[in-house]
Amino acid sequence: MEWDILRTTISQFAYFESNKKALTSELYVQRKEELEGELDRTQRYLRLFSEDFRPVFYQLLHSLPPDQSLDRSMSHLSKEGVLSFSDLNKLCLLVESAEIVKKNFPDYDLLEIVQIKKIDFHPLQKNFLREFRHLVDRNGEVHVDRHPALAEVNKKLRDLEERIRRIIQEWLSIPENARILQYQSYDVHFDRYVVPIRSDSYRSELGLIVSRSDSGQTLFVEPFEVREACSRRMELIAKIDEIINHLALRFSRSLGTFSSTLFFLHENFLKIDHYLAKVSFSNQYHLERPRLRSSTGFEFTQLFHPLLKKPVKNNVVCEKSDHGIIISGPNTGGKTVFLKSISLAYLLLNHGFFVPAQDAEMYLYEGLFYFGNDLQDLQSGLSSFSGEVKNYVELFDHIRSSNLILIDEIFNSTSSDEASALTLAYFDELHQKGFCHIIVSTHHQMLKTLIHQDRKYQSCHVGFDVEKMIPTYKIIWGTPGTSMALDIFSLLSRGHESLSGIPKKAQSYLNAKNVSYETLLQKVSQKQIELDKVIHSNKQLEVELRNQKGAMEGIVKLKIREELAHARHEIDQILNEARSYVQDAKRNEIQKIRRVDEKSLQLKSKINHLLEEEKVREEVPHGDLKIETLHIGDAVFSLTLKRDFIVKGIDTRKNEVSIGKGAIKINVPVHTLSRSRHPGREAKVSVSYQKTTHPHVEYDTRGMRLSEFQTIIEKALGDLLLGDVPYLGIIHGHGDGVLKKWLRMYVEKSDEFTIQNNNTDDGKTYIILK
């Protein structure tokens, strides 16, 4: 059931080899509280550990050995053992990686991060790291020139080696020596400088034989001229090793006092790697955290097989009162995938992972059993049926107090009626033995019929589109399904004329009752598919209508706001005029001051009434945007129009934003906007407007500048688009003027407007909606 493939896939997300095994080896069966804690910690890592810092942490991990060498080194160190510079460097890298986490990572509320940040690294730096890093770099290379004693001995060694090479090169250049060489070069064997001499030309006075080739044709001889120098060289090498061993002993003793800290750091790094592996696996395979049920049963929303690239997702519910689920339908329809999806979801849960579903509620069964449909064992002399019976006998002996049993095509290798009878009888005994939820796929007609009548089991089938002759892979609940064997055979045997008559002949062998039953199931299944298509279409239509309704309501609210703003403007003008009357009255130019005051009081009362009406009618939701964060060209979402727009202008003084598409735009308060639901994509807008005056059907624009003309046209087209005017008449004058040319080119490019033919007056352009 592909668990081995999934387990290998999971291991690839962990860095440490111990985690690669542990991730899929620990089981949480009968450990519900521990499993809840594991899921909680995974959820916290998913939510808190920033995606920006995950690659940084993995870079730190890759500086450490993935194998068990760190554990071995720490154990050896804790027992006062001496480590090599290479092993000391690995532990040094562990400490330095932890220091980076402490200094540079955010204060994540995660136990492992918190514990690392609490560690005081100053004693480690003072007593070990600073001196060790001066001598050994992060790549493990020892810089002997940085240590006085090592530097002195190493200089003597280099000078001596240079002298040995010079002597041996002179030896090779002597003609009589060159004639006996196998090749013109020297080598180093067992820390001795040697020359390759043909075995038939060797003489004892040339030097001592250090080694020979596998064929025996070449002898590697150390010339007497360099023998003393080579011996001195080996003494110097031994001296360097002695100093390094002494330093390694001292460094090991210093670091050994911090063994508990090293174990603690390594344990936390293992834990972080463990949970980040689960998070990465869940993200890549779209897994979600399940909720654990206290009573038996499960419910999956949009369950899918995690290893399929484009899986069909299904919902499934099995309550405590159900005995199980019987799934039928055609071969290649998805029954096995459905069973495996449930099984893999439970295997992942039992190993502490999220599951392949949009939402899941699962009970932690004590026993989980899955049976495939090919149980033949030739070595044991068992047929498929015998092998299946043997497994069911063993299953009966392993039943726990709660069990989830999944069987793919039960008793498929024997007579259909006998298989159905055996299945029902066996299921009865299983339910007597312990609590069992049984999920079974089958083609047996008798079993499908009896189970459908028995309301203790849920009956369902996989869909098959008869018109297109393809499976839908969707689970249809409430009815069994036909096997579609004859139709599938016809489909797969296309192109073989000799086989074309087989389905028809096979149907003649079937009795009428059997054919009628299968035909009925087929019709019911097809009707269900058609009904699902209609329901899906209706849902889409409902969403579109709801969006349209929201947009229209938003437009109405904006129009009301604009009309109120216009009325407020007119009243302000009247009040200003009234105040001027008062001033005239004070100058004795008007005698009836009382009438002016009465008019002013009436106007103020009217303004207050309009303002109160606006507050009642206007319930504009408040967005979270600040005008300082906006830029021209940003995509925003209007909470009133319920549509995406593009920012065309920003007025910080009025705290307003001009939004729209193309040239047509509208000013709105910034608090009616939020960030676009689809950032980076220009909003599709069909209507937008800005209106500061009453609409007119005709505008005389002769003599205007182009910029002024464009502003008027944009506002006028907004009125026409909203239906405030039936048409527009623009008087621009005769000839090929700039205004007429720009206007007609603008309208021709528009998707909403067109020019009405009018041959009588070329100095005027009539514009209507398309």
C-alpha positions in Angstrom: 0.0 0.0 0.0 3.0 2.3 -0.8 3.9 2.8 2.8 7.6 1.9 2.0 7.6 4.6 -0.7 6.0 7.2 1.6 8.5 6.3 4.4 11.4 6.8 2.1 9.9 10.1 1.0 9.5 11.3 4.6 13.1 10.4 5.5 14.4 12.7 2.7 13.1 15.7 4.7 15.3 15.0 7.7 19.1 15.8 7.9 20.4 13.6 10.7 20.4 9.8 9.9 18.9 9.0 13.3 15.9 11.2 12.5 15.5 9.6 9.1 14.8 6.3 10.9 13.0 7.7 14.0 10.4 9.7 12.0 8.7 6.5 10.8 9.6 4.1 13.5 8.0 5.5 16.6 4.3 4.6 17.0 1.7 6.4 19.2 -0.8 3.5 19.4 -2.6 3.7 22.8 -0.7 7.0 23.5 -3.3 9.6 22.7 -2.0 12.3 25.0 1.6 11.9 23.7 0.2 12.0 20.1 -1.7 15.2 20.9 1.5 16.8 22.2 3.4 15.7 19.1 0.8 17.2 16.8 0.8 20.4 18.9 4.5 20.8 18.6 4.5 20.2 14.9 1.7 22.8 14.6 3.7 25.3 16.6 6.8 24.9 14.4 4.6 25.3 11.3 3.1 28.5 12.7 6.0 30.1 14.4 9.3 29.0 12.7 9.6 31.5 9.9 10.1 30.2 6.4 12.9 32.8 6.0 15.0 31.1 8.8 14.4 27.5 7.8 17.0 27.5 5.0 19.4 29.3 7.4 19.0 26.5 10.0 19.6 23.8 7.3 22.8 25.6 6.3 23.9 25.3 9.9 23.0 21.6 10.0 25.0 20.9 6.8 28.2 22.0 8.6 27.6 19.1 11.0 28.1 15.4 10.2 24.7 13.7 9.5 25.8 10.3 10.9 26.4 9.1 14.4 29.9 10.5 14.7 28.9 13.4 17.0 27.3 10.9 19.4 30.4 8.8 19.4 32.7 11.7 19.9 30.7 13.2 22.8 30.5 9.8 24.5 34.2 9.3 24.2 34.8 12.8 25.5 32.6 12.3 28.5 34.7 9.2 29.5 37.9 11.4 29.4 38.9 10.1 26.0 41.1 12.1 23.7 39.7 13.2 20.3 41.5 14.1 17.1 41.5 17.6 15.8 39.0 16.5 13.2 36.5 15.3 15.8 37.1 18.3 18.0 36.3 20.5 15.1 33.0 18.8 14.5 32.0 19.5 18.2 33.3 23.1 17.8 31.0 23.6 14.8 28.0 22.3 16.9 28.7 25.0 19.5 29.2 27.7 16.9 26.0 26.8 15.1 24.1 27.0 18.4 25.7 30.5 19.1 24.4 31.6 15.7 20.9 30.4 16.6 21.1 32.3 19.9 22.4 35.6 18.5 20.5 35.8 15.1 17.3 33.8 15.3 14.1 35.5 16.5 12.7 34.7 20.0 10.5 31.8 18.9 8.3 30.5 21.6 9.6 27.0 20.9 11.1 24.8 23.7 14.2 23.9 21.8 15.0 27.4 20.6 14.3 28.8 24.1 16.7 26.3 25.7 19.5 27.1 23.3 19.1 30.9 23.9 19.4 30.3 27.6 22.9 28.8 27.3 25.9 30.9 28.4 28.6 30.3 25.7 31.2 32.6 27.3 32.9 29.8 29.4 33.1 27.6 26.2 34.6 30.5 24.3 37.1 31.4 27.0 38.3 27.8 27.8 38.2 26.1 24.4 36.8 27.8 21.3 39.0 30.9 21.1 42.3 29.0 21.3 41.2 26.0 19.2 39.8 28.2 16.4 43.1 30.1 16.3 44.9 26.8 15.5 42.2 25.0 13.5 39.8 26.6 11.0 36.2 25.6 10.3 37.3 23.3 7.5 39.4 21.3 9.9 42.8 22.5 8.5 45.5 22.8 11.2 47.6 26.0 10.9 50.8 24.8 12.5 52.5 28.2 11.8 50.2 29.8 14.5 51.7 27.7 17.3 55.3 28.5 18.3 56.6 24.9 18.9 54.8 23.5 15.9 55.9 26.4 13.7 59.6 25.8 14.6 59.6 22.0 14.0 57.5 22.4 10.9 60.0 24.8 9.4 62.8 22.3 10.0 60.8 19.6 8.3 60.1 21.7 5.2 63.7 22.7 4.9 64.8 19.1 5.2 62.2 17.9 2.7 63.4 20.5 0.2 67.0 19.2 0.7 65.9 15.6 0.2 64.1 16.4 -3.1 67.1 18.3 -4.4 69.5 15.4 -3.6 67.2 12.8 -5.2 66.7 14.9 -8.3 70.5 15.1 -8.7 70.6 11.3 -8.3 68.0 10.8 -11.0 69.9 13.0 -13.4 73.0 10.9 -13.3 73.1 9.0 -16.7 74.1 5.6 -15.4 71.2 5.8 -12.9 68.7 7.0 -15.5 69.3 3.9 -17.6 68.2 1.5 -14.8 65.0 3.4 -13.9 61.5 2.1 -14.7 60.4 5.7 -15.2 62.0 9.1 -14.6 60.5 10.1 -11.2 60.5 9.5 -7.5 57.9 8.6 -4.9 57.3 8.4 -1.2 56.6 4.9 0.3 56.2 4.4 4.0 57.6 8.0 4.6 60.7 7.1 2.6 61.8 8.9 -0.6 62.3 6.1 -3.2 63.2 5.7 -6.9 61.7 3.1 -9.3 64.4 0.6 -10.4 63.9 -2.3 -12.8 64.3 -5.5 -10.9 66.8 -6.9 -13.3 69.1 -3.9 -12.9 69.1 -3.6 -9.1 72.4 -3.6 -7.2 72.8 -3.5 -3.4 75.1 -0.4 -3.5 72.2 1.6 -5.0 70.2 1.6 -1.7 67.7 -0.4 0.4 64.5 -1.9 -1.1 61.5 -0.3 0.6 58.7 -1.9 -1.5 58.0 -3.5 -4.9 55.2 -3.4 -7.5 52.6 -6.1 -7.7 54.2 -7.6 -10.8 57.7 -7.6 -9.2 59.1 -5.9 -12.2 59.8 -2.6 -10.3 61.7 -2.2 -7.0 61.2 1.0 -5.0 64.7 1.7 -3.6 65.7 4.4 -1.1 69.1 5.7 -2.3 71.9 5.8 0.4 72.4 9.5 -0.3 69.0 10.4 1.3 68.7 7.7 3.9 70.0 9.7 6.8 68.0 12.7 5.8 64.8 10.6 5.6 65.4 9.2 9.1 65.8 12.7 10.4 62.5 13.6 8.6 60.7 10.8 10.3 62.0 12.1 13.7 60.6 15.6 12.9 57.2 14.1 11.8 57.1 12.2 15.1 57.9 15.4 17.0 55.0 17.2 15.3 52.6 14.3 16.1 53.8 14.4 19.7 53.0 18.2 20.0 49.6 17.7 18.2 48.7 14.8 20.5 49.6 16.9 23.5 47.4 19.7 22.2 44.6 17.3 21.4 44.8 16.0 25.0 44.6 19.5 26.4 41.8 20.5 24.1 39.9 17.3 24.9 40.2 17.9 28.7 39.0 21.5 28.3 36.0 20.5 26.1 35.2 17.5 28.2 34.1 19.7 31.1 31.3 20.9 28.9 30.1 17.3 27.8 26.6 17.9 29.3 26.2 21.1 27.3 27.3 19.4 24.1 24.8 16.5 24.6 22.1 19.1 25.3 22.9 21.1 22.2 22.9 18.0 20.0 19.6 16.8 21.4 17.9 20.2 20.7 19.3 20.3 17.1 18.0 16.8 16.6 14.5 17.9 17.8 14.5 21.0 15.6 15.5 18.9 12.6 12.7 16.4 13.6 9.9 18.9 13.6 11.1 20.9 10.6 11.2 17.6 8.6 7.5 17.1 9.6 6.7 20.7 8.7 8.4 20.5 5.3 6.8 17.2 4.5 3.3 18.5 5.4 3.8 21.7 3.4 5.0 19.9 0.2 2.2 17.2 0.3 -0.6 19.6 1.6 -1.3 17.7 4.8 -3.4 19.1 7.6 -3.5 18.5 11.3 -6.2 16.1 12.4 -8.4 16.3 15.5 -8.5 13.2 17.7 -11.9 11.8 18.6 -12.8 10.4 22.0 -15.2 7.9 20.4 -14.7 5.5 17.6 -15.2 6.6 14.0 -13.6 9.2 11.6 -14.6 12.0 9.3 -12.5 13.2 6.4 -13.1 16.3 4.2 -11.4 16.2 0.8 -9.4 13.1 1.6 -6.7 12.2 -1.0 -3.9 9.8 -1.7 -0.6 11.7 -0.8 1.5 10.1 -3.6 -0.8 11.0 -6.5 0.1 14.2 -8.3 -3.4 15.4 -9.1 -5.7 13.3 -6.8 -9.4 13.4 -6.8 -10.5 14.3 -3.3 -13.5 12.7 -1.5 -15.4 13.2 1.8 -16.0 10.2 4.0 -17.8 9.8 7.4 -17.9 6.7 9.6 -19.7 7.1 12.9 -19.6 4.9 16.0 -23.0 3.5 15.2 -21.9 2.3 11.8 -20.4 -1.2 11.3 -18.4 0.0 8.3 -18.5 0.9 4.6 -19.0 -1.2 1.5 -17.7 0.3 -1.7 -18.5 -1.1 -5.1 -18.2 0.1 -8.7 -16.0 -0.5 -11.8 -12.5 -1.6 -11.9 -10.0 1.2 -12.4 -12.5 3.5 -10.7 -10.6 4.3 -7.6 -11.8 1.8 -4.9 -8.3 0.6 -4.0 -7.0 4.2 -4.0 -9.8 5.1 -1.6 -9.0 2.3 0.8 -5.3 3.1 0.6 -6.0 6.8 1.3 -7.7 6.0 4.5 -5.0 3.5 5.5 -2.1 5.9 4.8 -3.9 8.6 6.7 -4.1 6.4 9.7 -0.5 5.2 9.4 0.7 8.8 9.2 -1.4 9.7 12.3 0.0 6.7 14.2 3.5 8.0 13.5 2.7 11.5 14.6 2.2 13.2 11.2 -0.5 15.4 9.7 -2.9 13.6 7.3 -3.8 14.1 3.6 -7.1 15.9 3.9 -8.5 19.4 4.1 -10.0 18.5 7.5 -9.9 15.4 9.5 -11.4 14.0 12.8 -10.0 10.6 13.7 -10.2 8.0 16.5 -7.0 6.3 17.4 -7.8 2.6 16.9 -5.8 0.0 18.7 -5.7 -2.3 15.7 -5.2 -1.2 12.1 -5.4 -3.9 9.4 -5.1 -3.7 5.6 -5.5 -6.6 3.2 -4.7 -6.5 -0.5 -6.4 -8.7 -3.1 -3.5 -11.0 -4.2 -2.7 -13.4 -1.4 -1.4 -16.3 -3.4 1.6 -18.1 -1.8 3.1 -20.7 -4.2 6.0 -21.6 -1.8 3.4 -22.6 0.8 1.2 -24.2 -1.7 -1.7 -21.8 -1.1 -4.1 -20.6 -3.7 -5.3 -17.0 -3.7 -8.5 -18.1 -1.8 -6.6 -20.3 0.6 -4.1 -17.5 1.3 -6.9 -15.0 1.9 -8.7 -17.4 4.3 -5.4 -18.0 6.2 -5.0 -14.2 6.7 -8.6 -13.8 7.9 -8.1 -16.6 10.5 -4.9 -14.9 11.8 -6.8 -11.5 11.8 -9.5 -13.1 14.1 -6.7 -14.0 16.6 -5.3 -10.5 16.6 -8.5 -8.4 17.1 -8.2 -5.7 19.8 -10.8 -3.8 21.7 -11.1 -1.3 18.8 -10.1 -2.0 15.2 -10.1 -0.5 11.7 -10.1 -3.2 9.1 -9.7 -2.4 5.4 -10.1 -5.2 2.8 -9.6 -4.7 -1.0 -12.0 -7.0 -2.9 -12.9 -9.6 -0.3 -13.0 -13.3 -1.4 -12.6 -12.2 -5.0 -11.2 -15.5 -6.1 -14.2 -17.7 -5.4 -17.9 -18.0 -6.3 -19.8 -14.7 -5.9 -22.7 -16.0 -3.9 -20.5 -18.2 -1.6 -18.1 -15.2 -1.2 -21.0 -13.0 -0.2 -22.4 -15.4 2.4 -18.9 -16.1 3.8 -18.2 -12.3 4.1 -21.4 -11.6 6.0 -21.0 -14.5 8.4 -17.3 -13.6 9.0 -18.2 -9.9 9.6 -20.8 -11.0 12.2 -18.1 -12.9 14.1 -15.7 -10.0 14.0 -18.2 -7.7 15.5 -18.8 -10.2 18.3 -15.1 -10.5 19.0 -14.4 -6.7 19.4 -15.4 -3.3 18.1 -14.7 -3.2 14.4 -15.1 -0.6 11.7 -14.8 -2.6 8.4 -14.2 -1.0 5.0 -14.5 -3.4 2.1 -14.4 -3.1 -1.7 -16.4 -5.7 -3.6 -17.9 -6.7 -7.0 -20.2 -9.4 -5.5 -23.8 -8.6 -6.3 -25.4 -10.4 -3.4 -23.1 -8.7 -0.9 -23.8 -5.3 -2.4 -27.5 -5.9 -2.2 -27.7 -7.3 1.3 -25.3 -4.7 2.7 -27.3 -1.9 1.1 -30.4 -3.3 2.8 -28.6 -3.6 6.1 -28.5 0.0 7.4 -25.6 -0.8 9.8 -23.3 -0.5 6.9 -22.8 2.5 4.6 -23.1 1.7 0.9 -21.2 3.7 -1.7 -19.7 3.3 -5.1 -17.1 5.0 -7.4 -18.5 7.0 -10.2 -18.2 6.2 -13.9 -19.2 8.6 -16.7 -21.0 6.4 -19.2 -21.2 9.2 -21.8 -17.4 9.8 -21.8 -16.6 6.2 -20.8 -14.2 7.3 -18.1 -14.1 6.9 -14.3 -14.8 10.0 -12.2 -12.9 8.7 -9.1 -15.6 10.4 -7.0 -17.3 8.5 -4.2 -21.1 8.5 -4.5 -22.8 7.7 -1.2 -26.0 5.8 -0.5 -26.1 3.3 -3.4 -24.0 0.4 -4.7 -22.5 0.6 -8.1 -22.3 -1.6 -11.2 -18.9 -3.3 -12.0 -19.1 -2.1 -15.6 -17.0 -5.1 -16.6 -18.5 -5.5 -20.1 -18.2 -1.8 -20.9 -14.6 -1.6 -19.7 -13.7 -4.7 -21.7 -15.2 -3.1 -24.8 -13.3 0.1 -24.1 -9.9 -1.6 -23.6 -10.4 -4.0 -26.6 -10.9 -1.3 -29.1 -8.9 -1.9 -32.3 -9.2 -5.7 -32.0 -12.0 -6.6 -34.4 -11.8 -10.3 -33.4 -12.7 -9.3 -29.8 -15.5 -6.9 -30.6 -18.3 -9.4 -30.3 -17.3 -10.7 -26.9 -19.2 -8.2 -24.7 -22.5 -8.8 -26.5 -22.1 -12.6 -26.4 -21.2 -12.4 -22.7 -24.3 -10.4 -22.0 -26.4 -13.2 -23.6 -25.1 -15.6 -21.0 -26.3 -13.4 -18.1 -29.8 -14.0 -16.8 -32.3 -11.2 -17.2 -32.5 -10.5 -13.5 -28.8 -10.0 -13.2 -28.7 -7.7 -16.3 -31.6 -5.6 -15.0 -30.0 -5.1 -11.6 -26.7 -4.0 -13.1 -28.4 -1.8 -15.6 -30.4 -0.1 -12.8 -27.3 0.5 -10.8 -25.6 2.0 -13.8 -28.5 4.4 -14.5 -28.7 5.4 -10.8 -24.9 6.1 -10.9 -25.2 8.2 -14.1 -28.1 10.2 -12.7 -26.0 10.9 -9.6 -23.1 12.2 -11.7 -25.5 14.4 -13.7 -27.0 15.7 -10.4 -23.6 16.5 -9.0 -22.8 18.5 -12.2 -26.0 20.5 -11.8 -25.4 21.1 -8.1 -21.8 22.3 -8.8 -23.1 24.6 -11.6 -25.8 26.0 -9.3 -23.2 26.7 -6.6 -21.0 28.6 -9.0 -24.0 30.6 -10.2 -25.0 31.4 -6.6 -21.5 32.7 -5.9 -21.6 34.9 -9.0 -25.0 36.3 -8.2 -24.0 37.0 -4.6 -20.9 38.9 -5.9 -23.0 40.9 -8.3 -25.5 41.8 -5.6 -22.7 42.9 -3.3 -21.3 45.1 -6.1 -24.6 46.7 -6.8 -25.2 47.4 -3.2 -21.8 49.0 -3.0 -22.5 51.2 -6.1 -25.8 52.4 -4.5 -24.1 53.3 -1.3 -21.4 55.3 -3.2 -24.1 57.1 -5.2 -25.9 58.0 -2.0 -22.7 59.3 -0.4 -22.0 61.4 -3.5 -25.5 62.9 -3.6 -25.2 63.8 0.1 -21.8 65.4 -0.5 -23.3 67.3 -3.4 -26.2 68.5 -1.3 -23.9 69.5 1.5 -21.9 71.6 -1.0 -25.0 73.4 -2.2 -26.2 74.1 1.3 -22.8 75.5 2.2 -23.1 77.9 -0.7 -26.5 79.0 0.4 -25.3 79.5 4.0 -22.4 81.6 2.7 -24.9 83.7 0.7 -27.1 84.0 3.8 -24.1 85.2 5.9 -23.4 87.8 3.2 -27.0 89.0 3.6 -26.4 89.3 7.4 -23.3 91.4 6.7 -25.3 93.6 4.4 -28.0 94.0 7.0 -25.4 95.1 9.6 -24.3 97.7 7.2 -28.0 98.8 7.0 -28.2 97.7 3.4 -30.9 95.2 4.4 -33.5 96.0 7.0 -35.1 92.5 7.4 -32.4 90.7 9.3 -34.9 88.4 11.1 -35.9 86.8 7.8 -32.2 86.1 7.0 -31.7 84.4 10.4 -34.8 82.3 10.0 -33.5 81.2 6.6 -30.2 80.3 8.0 -31.7 78.3 10.9 -33.9 76.4 8.4 -30.8 75.6 6.3 -28.8 74.4 9.3 -31.7 72.2 10.4 -31.8 70.7 7.0 -28.1 70.0 7.0 -28.4 68.2 10.3 -31.2 66.1 9.0 -29.2 65.1 6.0 -26.2 64.2 8.1 -28.4 62.1 10.4 -29.9 60.3 7.4 -26.4 59.7 6.0 -25.3 58.0 9.3 -28.4 55.8 9.3 -28.1 54.8 5.6 -24.4 54.5 5.5 -22.8 51.4 7.0 -19.5 51.3 5.3 -17.1 48.7 6.8 -13.7 49.9 7.9 -10.6 48.5 6.3 -7.1 48.2 7.9 -5.1 50.3 5.3 -3.2 53.4 6.2 -2.8 56.0 3.5 0.9 56.3 4.2 1.4 52.7 3.1 -0.2 53.1 -0.3 1.4 53.9 -3.6 0.0 54.6 -7.1 -0.4 51.4 -9.0 -1.1 49.2 -5.9 -4.0 46.7 -6.1 -6.7 47.3 -3.4 -10.0 45.8 -2.5 -13.1 48.1 -2.1 -15.2 46.9 0.9 -18.2 48.7 -0.5 -17.9 47.7 -4.2 -16.5 44.2 -3.2 -14.1 44.3 -6.2 -10.4 44.8 -6.8 -9.2 48.2 -8.0 -5.9 49.9 -8.9 -4.8 53.0 -7.0 -4.8 56.0 -9.4 -4.2 58.9 -7.0 -3.7 59.6 -3.3 -4.9 62.7 -1.4 -3.3 62.6 2.1 -4.9 65.9 3.1 -8.5 64.6 2.6 -7.4 61.0 3.5 -9.0 59.9 0.2 -7.8 57.5 -2.6 -8.6 57.6 -6.3 -9.3 54.1 -7.5 -10.4 52.7 -10.8 -9.4 51.2 -14.1 -8.1 53.0 -17.1 -9.1 56.6 -17.3 -12.4 56.2 -15.4 -11.9 56.5 -11.6 -13.7 57.4 -8.3 -12.5 58.9 -5.0 -13.2 56.9 -1.8 -12.1 57.3 1.8 -9.1 55.1 2.6 -11.0 53.3 5.5 -13.2 51.7 2.9 -10.2 49.8 1.4 -8.2 46.8 2.3 -5.3 44.9 0.6 -6.3 43.2 -2.6 -7.3 39.5 -2.4 -5.3 39.0 -5.6 -2.1 41.1 -5.3 0.0 41.7 -8.4 -3.0 41.4 -10.8 -4.9 44.4 -12.1 -8.5 44.2 -10.9 -11.3 43.6 -13.4 -13.8 46.5 -13.0 -16.8 47.1 -15.1 -18.1 50.3 -13.4 -16.4 53.1 -11.6 -17.2 56.9 -11.5 -16.3 60.3 -10.0 -19.0 63.0 -10.1 -18.8 66.5 -8.7 -21.6 68.2 -10.7 -25.0 67.2 -12.0 -24.8 65.2 -15.2 -25.5 66.8 -18.6 -26.3 65.3 -21.9 -24.4 68.0 -23.8 -21.0 69.7 -23.2 -19.6 72.7 -25.2 -15.8 72.2 -25.0 -14.7 74.6 -27.8 -11.6 76.5 -26.8 -10.6 74.2 -23.9 -7.1 72.9 -23.3 -6.7 69.1 -23.9 -6.1 68.3 -20.2 -9.2 70.2 -19.1 -11.2 68.5 -21.9 -10.0 65.0 -20.9 -11.1 65.6 -17.3 -14.6 66.7 -18.3 -15.0 63.7 -20.8 -13.9 61.2 -18.1 -16.5 62.4 -15.7 -19.2 62.6 -18.4 -18.5 59.0 -19.6 -18.9 57.9 -16.0 -22.4 59.4 -15.9 -23.2 57.7 -19.2 -21.8 54.3 -17.9 -24.0 54.5 -14.8 -27.1 55.3 -16.8 -27.5 58.9 -15.4 -27.8 60.2 -19.0 -29.1 58.4 -22.2 -26.3 59.7 -24.4 -23.6 62.3 -24.6 -23.2 65.2 -27.1 -19.8 66.7 -27.2 -19.4 70.0 -29.1 -15.7 70.3 -30.1 -15.8 72.2 -33.4 -15.2 71.3 -37.0 -11.9 70.4 -38.7 -9.2 68.1 -37.4 -8.8 69.7 -34.0 -6.9 68.1 -31.1 -10.0 67.6 -29.0 -12.1 65.8 -31.7 -9.1 63.6 -32.7 -8.4 62.6 -29.1 -12.1 62.0 -28.2 -12.9 59.7 -31.2 -9.7 57.7 -30.8 -10.5 57.3 -27.0 -14.0 56.1 -27.7 -12.9 53.7 -30.5 -10.5 51.9 -28.1 -13.2 51.6 -25.4 -15.1 48.4 -24.7 -18.1 50.2 -23.2 -18.9 53.2 -25.6 -19.4 53.8 -29.3 -20.0 56.8 -31.5 -23.5 57.2 -33.0 -23.5 58.1 -36.7 -24.4 61.7 -37.3 -23.4 63.0 -40.8 -25.2 66.4 -40.4 -22.8 68.0 -37.9 -19.1 67.1 -37.9 -18.5 69.6 -35.1 -20.3 67.5 -32.6 -19.9 63.9 -31.5 -22.7 61.7 -30.0 -21.6 58.9 -27.7 -23.8 56.0 -26.6 -23.3 52.8 -24.7 -22.5 49.7 -26.8 
